[in-house]
Amino acid sequence: MLMHGFFSKLITMKINCRKYILFAVLPILYLCVIAANADAATIQINRFHLYLKQGIGKAFNLETAGAIDLINKAIELEPENPSGYAYLSMIHLFSYEMSFDLDARKKDQEAIVSYVGIALEKGQKRLENNPKDSEAYLAMAMAKLAKVNWAIREKRYLVMAQETSNIWNYLEKASAAEPNNFDVYFLMGLLHYHIDHLPGLTHLASSLLITSGDSKKGLKEIELAAQKGDLLRNIAQTELLSVYMIFEKTPALALPVIRELREKFPNNYNYLLLQANIFAELKRFDEAFALAREVENNIKTAKAPYSPKLQSRYNQLMGSIFFHQGDYDKATLFFQKVQQDTSFYNTRVRVWTLVRMGMIQDIRKDRTKAQEYYSQALEIEGGEGISKVEARKYLQMPYVPTKKPS
């Protein structure tokens, strides 16, 4: 607009010069106007991306309200871009999973479904104009995965089956349109890796509906996204921690990743708890107990975002440290404290500690008692996840501890 005003003034000024000078200047000024408009468009795109990145950072630092505000600012800039709505659905999914309040969970649930729908609608419109729009394909895949994740938590298996359609197709087209978009590799790796670890019929169904499992390829893709990803880099790093700790049994590889995440997101107590667990698995008990004391003090002082409702997470951590230390009596005492908290937000923690208690009984050669704990873990509603997978495994085959940490 500034260049346009300058141009208007220039051609109305009474300049005593020849006409051919004006004709020579006109094309140059026209190009300047085009360049200025292009720069403005670039600035808007950069601002949109910046708001998304800042919003994601806020979400990982457990500043949900600030995260939502920033994503909404991005949407104000580009209301037809499906990416903003896809990230809103993801942020509400994070909030839903970590909420201590049932009413808040219900609102997050409604938001997830709503923003997924908008992201898919906006994405389809973008693809009608540009069938090779990598950003639209990635946003639609993210939205569908957010709804699938929520459906698994809520046991909405019909919804889960419906939403899995086209996910892999979206990712393949996103990758083909933009091969250097490393965020796409994260979602591809996520599916490759975890489908390979699904049991029996679930594995077969997922392979048919989505893609075949390949844990080695999936791990490499997640690692690549964790190193070079953009907007999804932090979530790729977080997933990588889970893979290293739970599936690959390589806590030493997890340590540099958790250190980076803790430095970037100091408010996120999940990373503090996880680092303490990593130290415990590595037999670095002094460091593990030091972090546990930090968690305990933050809970007692209610240092935001810590809350007394995290007490069971602390008890779980202490039990885990003593478990790896070989002090099974103390570990059991802390695990029993966890069982006393039957709050909905403590369900997965209760399942996890029951599995640990079963493992302790297997170590003590009390197979009957061990199977009782594994069975109890499987009976608890709403605690789906890797802990139940472990419970099923050890119900069939006794847990045998490894002699050395990975």
N, C-alpha and C positions, 0 to 999 in steps of 0.2 A: 504493500500500500504506500509506503514511503517513496519507493521508486516511481510508482504511478503518479503521485502528486508532483514529484520533481519533473517528470516528463510533461505533465500538463502545463506546468509553469513555463517550461522551456519553450514549448511551441507557441505560447501566447505572448512571449516577450518580444518587444520591438527591437530586434537585434539587427544591426546594419551589416549583414553579411550575405553572402551569396546563397542561393537556394540549394546548390549542390552540397553545401556543407551540412545543411539540415538533413538532406536525403542520406548523407553518409552516416550521420549520427543516429538516425531513427532505428536502423537494424541493431545497432549496438545497444541502445537503450531497451529495445524490445527483448533482447537476450538477457539483459540485466534483470528485467521484470520477471522473466521465466526463472532465472537462477534464484531470485529472491523468493519466489513462490515455492520452488523446490526445496530451498533451505528451510522454509517454514514447515513444509510437510515433514522433512527429516527431523526437525526439532520436535514436532508433535509425536512422531513415532518413537523418538528417543525418550521423551517424557513418559509416554505410555509404558515403555519397557522399564524405565526407572521406577515408576510407581509400582509396577508388578514386582520388581525385584525387592524394593524396600518393604512392600507388604508381606512378601514371603519371609523376609528376614524377621519382621515383627512377629509373625506367626510362630516361627521357630524359637523366638525368645519369649514365648508365652504372653505376648501382648496382642491378644486376639482383636480387641476393639480397634486398636491402631492399625492392625493388619487389614481389617475389613474397610476401614476408612480410606486407606491408600489404594486398595484395589478398586474401590468405588470411584476414586479420582481418575484412575486409569480408564474406567468404563465411561466416565463423563467425556473423556477425550475421544474415545472410539467406541460409541455405543453399539455399533454393528459388529465389533470384533468379538468372536466367541471366546477368546483366551481369557478375558477378564472374568467372565461368568464361570469358566472351567476352574479357574483358581479360587474363586469364591466358594465353589462347591467343595474343593479340597480343604480350604481353611475351615469350613463348617464341619467337615468330616473330622479334622483334627480336634476341633472343639468338642464335637459329639463324643469322641472316644475318651477324652480326658475330663469330661464334665463330672462334677460332684452333685449335680442338681437334675432331677428328672424333668422338670419343666423346661430347663435350659436345653436338655437333650432333645426334647420334643420339638423345640423351635429350630434347633440345628438340623434335625431330621427333615423338617418341612423345607428348610432352606436348601439342603442338599438336593432334594427332589426337584425343587423349583429351579435352581440354577443349572442343574444338569439339563433340564428341559430347554431352558433358554439357550444354553451353549450349543446344544444339538440343533436347535432351530436356526440360530445365527450361522452356525457352521455350514448347514445345508445351503443357506442363501449365498454364502461366500463361494461355495463350490459351484453353484450355478453360474456365477460370473467367471470363476477361474478354477477349473477342475484340477489344477496342479498346485493349489494353495496349501503348502506344507503346514503353515500355522493353523489353518482351519482343521486339517486332519488330526494334528497333534492335540488340539483343544478338545475335539470330539472324543478322541481316545481317552484323554484324561477324565473327561466328564463321565464317560461310561464306567471307567475303572473306579471312580469315586462312588458311583451308585452301586456297583457290584460289591465293593468293600462294605458299604453300609448294609446291603442286603444280606451279606454273610453274617454280620453282627446280629441282625434282626431275624435271621433264619427265614428270610423271604426268598426261598429257593427258586420260585417261579420268576420273580423279578431278576434274580441273578442270571438265570438261563436266558431271559429275554435280552438283558443288557450286554451279554457277552458277544452277541452278534455284531459283526463288522469291526470289532476292536483291532484284530490283527490286520485286517484289510486297511484300516485307517493308518496304522503305524507303518505298514509297508509303503503306502502311497506318500506319507509324510517323509519317509527316508529317501524315497526315489526322487522326490521333488527337491529335497535339501539334504544331500548326503552328509554334510558337515554339521548338522543339527544333532549334537551329542545328547540333548535331552531325550530325543527319540530312542536312543540306545538304552536309556534307563528303563523305559517302559517295556521295550522288547526283552531286555535282560531279565526284568522282573518276571515276565511270563515264561520265558525259556527256563529260568532257574526253578521257579516254584512248581510249575506243572510237572517237572521231572521228579519232584519230591512228593507228589500227591499219591495217595494209596489207591490201588485197585480200580474200581469202576469210576471213581472221581477223576483219576488220571486219564482213563480212556475217554470219558466224556469231554474233559477239557482239551485233550488232544484233537478231538473231532470238531469241537465248537470253536476253538481258538487257534492253537498251533501245537506242534509236538514239543515235548520237553527236551531240554539239553542243558544240564547244569553247568558243564564246562564253558559252553558258549555264553550262557546267561551270566555267569560270574564275570567273564571278561567284559561283557557289555556293561554290567553295573559298575565295574571298576573304571571303565573308560568314561562313563557319565560322571562318576565321582571325581575324576581328575579334570575333565574338560567340559563338563556340562555347564549350562548357564542358569536358567531359572530353576531347573530341577537338580542342580548339583548338590544342594544340602540334603534333600530327601534321598538322593542316591547314596550319599555318604552314610546317612542314617540306616538305610536298608543294608548297606555293606557291613555295618556293624553287626546287624542281626545275622547276616549270612556267615560272617567270620566266627561269631560266638556260638550260634546254635547249630548250624549245619556243618560248617567246615572245621569246627573245634580248633580254631587258630587265634586265640586271644591276643597273641603277640602282634598279629597283623592289625588287630582292631585298635591297639593303643595309640598309634599316631593319628588315626582318624578321629578318635574320641577327643584327643587333646585339641585338635583344630576346631572341632565343633563346640567344645566347652569355652574356648577362647572367643569364638564369634558370638555365642549365645549363652552368656553367663547366668541368665535368669532361668534357664531350662533345667529344672531339677532332674528330669529324666536322664540327662547326660551325666550329671553328677553321680546318680545312683548307678548308672551303667559303668562309669569309670571305676567305681569302687568294686563292682562285680568283676571287672576285668583284672584288677589288681589281685583280687582273691583267687581267681583261676590261675594267675601267674605265680601264686604263692608269695606275693609281695604284701604280706599281711599288715605290716606297720602302715603302709600307705592306704590300704583298704580301710583299716580302722580309723585313720585320720579323716578320711572323707565321710565315713559313717558318723563320726562325731560332728562334723560340719552339718550334715543333714539333720541330726538330732537337735542341734542348737537352733538351726533355722526354723524347725517345726515348733520348738518351745517358744521362740520369740515371735512366731508368726510373721517372719520376714517374707514380704510379698515376693513371689506368688506362693510361698509355702503355707501350709494349713495343717491343723491337727488331723485332718482327714487323710494325711499322708503317713500317719503313724504305722499303719500296716505295711506300707512300702518300706519303711525303716526297719520294721521287725523282719520282713522278708530278707532285706539286705544283711542284717546281722546274722540271721540263720544261715544265709548262704556263705558268709565269711567263715563261720564256725564249721560249716559242712566241709568246705575245702581245706580247713585246718585239721580236720579229722576229729574235732570235738563234737561228737554226735549228740551227746546229752544236752549241751548248751544250744546246739542248732535246733533240736526238737523243741526245746522250751520256747524259742522265738517263733518257730513255725506254729506251735499251738496257740500262741497269742494272735497270730494272723487269723486262725480259724474262728476266733471269738467275734470278729468283725464280719457280719453278714450283709453289709451294705452292698448295693448293686454295683457300685464302682470298685468294690474290692473282690469281685467274683473271680477274675482271672488270676489275681494274686493268691486267692484261696486254692484254686486248682493247682497252681504251680507248687505251692508249699505241700499240698497233699502228695503230689508226685515225689517231691524231695523226701518226704517222710517215708514213702514206700521204698525209695532207694536206700534209705538208712536201714530199713528192716531187711532188705536184700543183702546189704553188707553184713548185717548181723545174722544172716542165714535163717531169718524167720520169714519163710516164704508165704505162709498163710496170712500173716499180718501185712506183709508188703502188698499182696493182692487185694486185701481189704482197702488199703489206701488208694491204690490205683482205681479200684472200682468206684470208690467215693468220688474221686476226681472226675470220672466219666459221667457220674450221675448229676453233677451240678449243672444247672441250666445257665446258659449265657457265658460260659467260660471257654468258648471255642478258640482254638489256636494251637500253637506248637506243643503246649503242655499236655493237651489231650492226646495229641499224636504220640507223645512220649509215654503217656499212661497206657495207651493201647499196646504199644510195643513192649513195655516192661510187664504188662499183665500176661503176655504170652511167653516172654523170655526174661529171666531175672537180670536186673541191673548188675553189671560188673565194673567196678571203678578201674580207670586206667592208672598205671603206676606213675606216669609222669604227665605234667600238664603239657598241652600243645605249645 
